[in-house]
């Protein structure tokens, strides 16, 4: 991602109460757009479903070798694994912040209720 694009996103974040929808991290060199999409989507699901999802996905992939190339980034020895972990962690943080905000809003909206 270009430096000017990062600066634009940072400026939007500063001028807004909401952060950008897309996570902005340094993407691994040589990763294709399709691979990035798979990483981001898998990380979103992993963030909301947890480690159980990752384990079940890897089990399913191992039983269906035709899917292995798409999910190679989940192997601990793959150079893209750390990127996947960073994206998953960022989605987890955002989910946690959104849940905390929802709970705060819920408790405030019911403050006068019996």
Secondary structure, 3 states (H helix, E strand, C coil): CCHHHHHHHHHHHHHCCCCCCCCCCCCCCCCCHHHHHHHHHHHHHHHHHCHHHHHHHHHHHHHCHHHHHHHHHHCCCCCCHHHHHHHHHHHHHHHHHHHHHHHHHHHHHCCCCC
